C-alpha cells in the first residue's frame, strides 16, 4: 500500500481529517497522571497512550513531536517507540522531527525514522536545499511533509519573502516539490499553517496534489472557514493538526481522558465541511 493509499483509507475509515498532535509537556500533564507515576518516562508514556485510546476513533493520524520526547534525555526515544507502537496500524504516524540535512546524515535520519521506528511520514526542513529530501525519496509507502508555509510569525523572515521569480519562498518550495514529485517514490507533501490560510492559496496552486499537514487550528487560533476556502481546488489530502487544544482539554480533572475524547470528537465535527471533500 502506498502512502497516499493508506492516507486516503484512514481518512475514509474515520470520516475525519483530524491529526492529533502528541506534545507531552511535563508542565502540563494532568495531576492524576503525575500522582500515579513517579518517573517522567512513565508519565509521558501513560499520558500519550490514553490520549491515543480516547481519540483514535476521531482521528486519521497522530503526530508525536520529537522535541518533547528528546527532552526526557537518554530514555526519550524509548518512550517515543512505546508511544508509536501503541498507535493503531491503520492510522498515519507522522514523526514531527523537522529534520533537514544532507548526505550520510540525512540517510541516517531515514534509517532511524523510516527503517527503525517505521513511521509513515516525517517533517522536513528544506532550507539546506532540496538534497535534504534525497535520502528519503525511494519508498512509496512513506511520505514527507516539507515545511512550506509555517504557522508561526517567523514565517515572515524567510518563507514569505520574495524569492527568484516567485512572490514568496513558499511558492518556490511548492513549485519545486511538484516538479520533484515526478521522480520521487516517496510522496512529497507540505506543511501549511492554518494561521496563514488567507495566503495559502497562492502556495497550494503550485503543488495541488501534495498531501498537507496543517497545524495552527485550535490553540493557535487558525480559522477553519478560511482554511476551507484555501483548500477549494486542492486535491491532495489534508491532515489538520490540533495538539494542545485536544490533549490538555481535561486539565487536572480526574476524568481528563473524557474531556480529551470530547474535544477530539468536536474538532472532527468542525472539520467535517473540509473532510467531506476527501471521503
Secondary structure in CASP SS format (residue, H / E / C, confidence):
PFRMAT SS
TARGET T0000
AUTHOR 0000-0000-0000
METHOD secondary structure of the structure
MODEL  1
X C 1.00
X C 1.00
X H 1.00
X H 1.00
X H 1.00
X H 1.00
X H 1.00
X H 1.00
X H 1.00
X H 1.00
X H 1.00
X H 1.00
X H 1.00
X H 1.00
X C 1.00
X C 1.00
X C 1.00
X E 1.00
X E 1.00
X E 1.00
X E 1.00
X E 1.00
X C 1.00
X C 1.00
X C 1.00
X C 1.00
X C 1.00
X C 1.00
X C 1.00
X C 1.00
X H 1.00
X H 1.00
X H 1.00
X H 1.00
X H 1.00
X H 1.00
X C 1.00
X C 1.00
X C 1.00
X H 1.00
X H 1.00
X H 1.00
X H 1.00
X H 1.00
X H 1.00
X H 1.00
X H 1.00
X H 1.00
X H 1.00
X H 1.00
X H 1.00
X H 1.00
X H 1.00
X H 1.00
X H 1.00
X H 1.00
X H 1.00
X H 1.00
X C 1.00
X C 1.00
X E 1.00
X E 1.00
X E 1.00
X E 1.00
X E 1.00
X H 1.00
X H 1.00
X H 1.00
X H 1.00
X H 1.00
X C 1.00
X C 1.00
X H 1.00
X H 1.00
X H 1.00
X H 1.00
X H 1.00
X H 1.00
X H 1.00
X H 1.00
X H 1.00
X H 1.00
X H 1.00
X H 1.00
X H 1.00
X H 1.00
X C 1.00
X C 1.00
X C 1.00
X C 1.00
X C 1.00
X E 1.00
X E 1.00
X E 1.00
X E 1.00
X E 1.00
X E 1.00
X E 1.00
X E 1.00
X C 1.00
X C 1.00
X C 1.00
X H 1.00
X H 1.00
X H 1.00
X H 1.00
X H 1.00
X H 1.00
X H 1.00
X H 1.00
X H 1.00
X H 1.00
X H 1.00
X H 1.00
X H 1.00
X H 1.00
X C 1.00
X C 1.00
X C 1.00
X C 1.00
X E 1.00
X E 1.00
X E 1.00
X E 1.00
X C 1.00
X C 1.00
X C 1.00
X C 1.00
X C 1.00
X H 1.00
X H 1.00
X H 1.00
X H 1.00
X H 1.00
X H 1.00
X H 1.00
X C 1.00
X C 1.00
X C 1.00
X C 1.00
X C 1.00
X C 1.00
X E 1.00
X E 1.00
X E 1.00
X E 1.00
X E 1.00
X E 1.00
X E 1.00
X C 1.00
X C 1.00
X C 1.00
X H 1.00
X H 1.00
X H 1.00
X H 1.00
X C 1.00
X C 1.00
X C 1.00
X C 1.00
X C 1.00
X C 1.00
X E 1.00
X C 1.00
X C 1.00
X E 1.00
X C 1.00
X C 1.00
X H 1.00
X H 1.00
X H 1.00
X H 1.00
X H 1.00
X H 1.00
X H 1.00
X H 1.00
X H 1.00
X H 1.00
X H 1.00
X H 1.00
X H 1.00
X C 1.00
X C 1.00
X C 1.00
X C 1.00
X C 1.00
X E 1.00
X E 1.00
X E 1.00
X E 1.00
X E 1.00
X E 1.00
X C 1.00
X H 1.00
X H 1.00
X H 1.00
X H 1.00
X H 1.00
X H 1.00
X H 1.00
X H 1.00
X H 1.00
X H 1.00
X H 1.00
X C 1.00
X C 1.00
X C 1.00
X C 1.00
X C 1.00
X C 1.00
X C 1.00
X E 1.00
X E 1.00
X E 1.00
X C 1.00
X C 1.00
X E 1.00
X C 1.00
X C 1.00
X C 1.00
X C 1.00
X E 1.00
X C 1.00
X H 1.00
X H 1.00
X H 1.00
X H 1.00
X H 1.00
X H 1.00
X H 1.00
X C 1.00
X C 1.00
X C 1.00
X C 1.00
X C 1.00
X C 1.00
X C 1.00
X E 1.00
X E 1.00
X E 1.00
X E 1.00
X E 1.00
X C 1.00
X H 1.00
X H 1.00
X H 1.00
X H 1.00
X C 1.00
X C 1.00
X C 1.00
X C 1.00
X C 1.00
X C 1.00
X C 1.00
X C 1.00
X H 1.00
X H 1.00
X H 1.00
X H 1.00
X H 1.00
X H 1.00
X H 1.00
X H 1.00
X H 1.00
X H 1.00
X H 1.00
X H 1.00
X H 1.00
X H 1.00
X H 1.00
X C 1.00
X H 1.00
X H 1.00
X H 1.00
X H 1.00
X C 1.00
X C 1.00
X C 1.00
X C 1.00
END
